[in-house]
């Protein structure tokens, strides 16, 4: 007899569980003579695998949904920044229109109003500060006049218009204050 055959025979007979239980698993495979047990084991394994794949699919779906929301938010933010830069670039044009309006109101008013209306539709707001308390977040005080001692600093005159773009100060106004 070969030595390999002796080893196989000795290992097979040395496992008492293998002799008494016909459904002992060898390398993860059930060896049984009962087809119902095999089918039950297969069903359990398939259900576990299905649950594992379902969990993976749900995680991937959630990750994709988060990615979609993040990209949408980033795109919206980028569009906001780009339109804000465009509005900021148009401020010298608004200043020129405003100066022309002061000099020749009848000729420039239709064009100036049209430009302001369109920019307001997109989110530009002119800061109306005359007669209101001075707020350094909205205006720069370039001239100061002594007050009457009430203690509150008030905007007397707006020297250069200030603008907000969708709630953010695009350019602070230049003002003369009293107080």
Protein Blocks (a to p, Z undefined) as FASTA:
>chain_A
ZZklmmmmmmmmmmmklmmmmkbceehiacdfbfklmmmmmmmmmmmmmmmmmmmmmmmm
mmmmmmmmmmmmmmmmmmmmmmmmmmmmmmmmmmmmmmmmmmmmmlmmmmmmmmmmmmmm
nopacddfehpacdfklpccfbdcddehnopacdfbdfbdcddeehiafbdcddddeZZ
